[in-house]
Amino acid sequence: MTAQSEADIHFFTDGSGFGNGIGAAAILMREGQEPKSLQFHLGTGSKQVVYGGEAVGLLLGAELLRQETDPFASVCFCTDNQAAILSAGNYRPGSGRFILEWFRDTLDRAKTKNGNFACQLMWTPGHCGIEGNEMADDLAKQAALGHSINRRRLPRYLRHPLPASKAAVKQ
């Protein structure tokens, strides 16, 4: 699986720019259970950026957590994007911040539903053979090519097209 954390649930998230598209994915991994996943196609590289995919990956992980029915006390979000980790706790306005606000809101909704839990964000190196990270990378690339899951399984925020990224439009 695994990252170096003792959490009950690990999420591996990723964003990808591949084949002129931007995609995002999250994998929920829990000892003794099959992995669960969500993936989302954000749009073309002319309207979206990879950083947005990284942020949406965190949001997808939070949605998987919100949908979780088995009890848990701790979770760890693992991503290979340090900027997304730093921005997740930053409440100042900036590029893609609305997605991270959705991430925090979805975590709050998970806490309302499941009770309080410890939550950690952790950097994991990309392309180093960490199973969950490699799975998220593969799904994010598929999502960049246009493969998304059924919209009803997505967080409510992603059931409509995302606004174009200012950074992508400037390029």
Backbone torsions as a table, in degrees:
resi	resn	phi	psi	omega
1	MET	NA	-42.6	-99.1
2	THR	-132.0	156.9	175.6
3	ALA	-100.9	172.4	-177.9
4	GLN	-89.4	76.3	179.4
5	SER	-150.2	146.2	-179.8
6	GLU	-95.0	16.0	-176.8
7	ALA	-61.6	153.0	176.2
8	ASP	-66.4	-38.0	-177.8
9	ILE	-128.4	134.0	173.3
10	HIS	-112.4	136.0	172.7
11	PHE	-113.7	131.1	172.8
12	PHE	-111.7	123.9	-175.4
13	THR	-124.2	152.3	178.8
14	ASP	-156.7	153.8	170.3
15	GLY	-123.4	149.8	-175.8
16	SER	-145.3	139.8	168.0
17	GLY	-106.7	114.0	-172.7
18	PHE	-151.8	133.3	177.0
19	GLY	58.8	36.4	-179.1
20	ASN	66.5	17.8	175.3
21	GLY	-124.7	166.3	176.2
22	ILE	-121.6	129.7	-179.3
23	GLY	-132.7	164.8	179.4
24	ALA	-141.9	152.4	178.3
25	ALA	-152.6	156.1	173.3
26	ALA	-141.4	140.9	177.1
27	ILE	-120.3	128.9	172.6
28	LEU	-98.5	124.1	178.4
29	MET	-123.3	131.1	-178.4
30	ARG	-139.7	134.8	-178.3
31	GLU	-52.3	128.9	176.6
32	GLY	80.7	4.8	-179.8
33	GLN	-126.6	155.2	174.7
34	GLU	-69.1	143.5	176.5
35	PRO	-62.0	148.2	173.9
36	LYS	-115.4	150.0	-176.9
37	SER	-146.6	157.7	169.9
38	LEU	-135.9	145.7	175.4
39	GLN	-142.2	151.4	-173.5
40	PHE	-146.8	133.8	175.0
41	HIS	-92.2	115.1	-177.6
42	LEU	-77.5	-33.0	-177.0
43	GLY	143.1	-164.1	-178.4
44	THR	-83.0	162.2	177.6
45	GLY	-65.6	-15.7	177.0
46	SER	-80.1	-13.5	-179.1
47	LYS	-120.3	-15.4	-177.5
48	GLN	-134.8	162.6	178.1
49	VAL	-124.8	160.1	-177.4
50	VAL	-60.7	-38.3	178.4
51	TYR	-55.7	-39.9	175.6
52	GLY	-60.6	-38.3	175.9
53	GLY	-63.1	-40.1	178.0
54	GLU	-62.6	-43.4	179.3
55	ALA	-65.9	-41.5	177.7
56	VAL	-64.6	-34.7	175.8
57	GLY	-57.6	-44.0	176.4
58	LEU	-62.1	-42.9	178.0
59	LEU	-60.3	-42.4	178.5
60	LEU	-62.5	-39.3	176.4
61	GLY	-62.3	-43.3	178.3
62	ALA	-62.5	-36.2	177.7
63	GLU	-67.1	-41.1	175.5
64	LEU	-58.9	-40.2	178.4
65	LEU	-64.6	-43.7	179.5
66	ARG	-60.3	-33.3	-179.1
67	GLN	-82.5	-10.3	-175.5
68	GLU	-66.1	136.0	-178.1
69	THR	-108.3	-22.9	178.5
70	ASP	-80.0	145.2	-177.7
71	PRO	-64.1	152.1	176.5
72	PHE	-156.0	156.2	179.7
73	ALA	-116.4	-19.8	-176.3
74	SER	-150.5	147.1	178.9
75	VAL	-136.3	154.8	177.5
76	CYS	-136.2	122.1	174.8
77	PHE	-93.6	120.8	-178.5
78	CYS	-111.3	125.8	179.1
79	THR	-141.2	152.5	178.6
80	ASP	-95.3	15.4	-179.0
81	ASN	-117.4	105.5	-176.9
82	GLN	-65.9	-33.5	179.7
83	ALA	-62.2	-39.0	178.9
84	ALA	-65.5	-39.1	178.7
85	ILE	-63.8	-48.4	-179.2
86	LEU	-63.0	-39.5	-177.7
87	SER	-74.2	-26.0	-176.6
88	ALA	-60.8	-31.2	179.1
89	GLY	-98.9	3.8	-176.6
90	ASN	-98.9	122.5	-175.3
91	TYR	-98.8	7.5	179.1
92	ARG	-78.7	152.0	177.4
93	PRO	-62.5	149.5	177.7
94	GLY	173.2	-178.5	-177.1
95	SER	-60.8	125.5	176.0
96	GLY	71.3	8.7	-176.6
97	ARG	-62.1	-31.6	-178.9
98	PHE	-60.2	-33.3	178.6
99	ILE	-67.3	-41.0	179.0
100	LEU	-70.0	-29.5	172.2
101	GLU	-64.7	-40.5	176.2
102	TRP	-62.9	-39.7	177.2
103	PHE	-58.3	-51.3	-178.9
104	ARG	-63.5	-40.0	177.9
105	ASP	-62.2	-42.0	-179.7
106	THR	-67.7	-36.9	173.7
107	LEU	-61.7	-43.0	178.0
108	ASP	-61.1	-40.4	178.3
109	ARG	-65.7	-36.1	176.5
110	ALA	-65.2	-38.2	178.5
111	LYS	-67.6	-37.9	177.3
112	THR	-62.6	-41.3	-177.1
113	LYS	-76.7	-42.5	-170.0
114	ASN	-107.2	-2.4	-174.5
115	GLY	87.6	170.5	-176.7
116	ASN	-68.4	149.4	178.1
117	PHE	-151.4	154.6	175.4
118	ALA	-77.1	137.5	-177.5
119	CYS	-131.9	127.6	-179.0
120	GLN	-125.0	140.5	169.8
121	LEU	-108.5	131.1	-174.0
122	MET	-136.0	136.7	174.6
123	TRP	-78.5	134.9	172.2
124	THR	-125.4	138.0	179.7
125	PRO	-66.2	138.9	178.4
126	GLY	-80.3	151.4	172.9
127	HIS	56.3	41.6	178.7
128	CYS	-120.6	16.8	175.9
129	GLY	84.2	10.0	175.4
130	ILE	-74.4	116.6	-169.4
131	GLU	-52.1	-53.4	-178.0
132	GLY	-61.9	-38.9	179.1
133	ASN	-65.9	-41.1	178.6
134	GLU	-66.1	-38.5	177.7
135	MET	-63.6	-44.6	179.2
136	ALA	-63.6	-39.6	178.4
137	ASP	-60.7	-46.1	179.6
138	ASP	-62.4	-44.8	-179.9
139	LEU	-67.0	-36.2	178.3
140	ALA	-65.9	-38.0	176.5
141	LYS	-65.1	-42.1	176.1
142	GLN	-60.6	-41.7	179.3
143	ALA	-64.6	-38.1	178.0
144	ALA	-60.2	-31.5	178.9
145	LEU	-81.0	-0.5	175.2
146	GLY	114.3	0.8	-177.7
147	HIS	-89.0	112.6	175.0
148	SER	-122.2	156.8	175.8
149	ILE	-80.3	172.1	178.4
150	ASN	-53.1	128.5	-175.9
151	ARG	-57.4	-27.8	179.2
152	ARG	-65.2	-23.9	178.8
153	ARG	-86.8	-9.4	-178.4
154	LEU	-80.1	158.7	170.5
155	PRO	-58.2	148.0	-176.4
156	ARG	-55.1	-29.8	-178.9
157	TYR	-66.0	-24.8	-174.7
158	LEU	-100.5	9.5	-179.1
159	ARG	-82.3	-3.5	176.4
160	HIS	-129.3	156.1	-178.8
161	PRO	-57.9	141.9	176.3
162	LEU	-74.1	148.9	172.9
163	PRO	-64.3	152.2	179.1
164	ALA	-64.0	143.0	176.8
165	SER	-74.2	130.9	177.9
166	LYS	-60.1	-38.5	-179.8
167	ALA	-64.3	-39.5	-179.9
168	ALA	-69.2	-40.0	-178.1
169	VAL	-66.9	-35.3	179.2
170	LYS	-65.9	-29.1	-177.6
171	GLN	-71.2	NA	NA
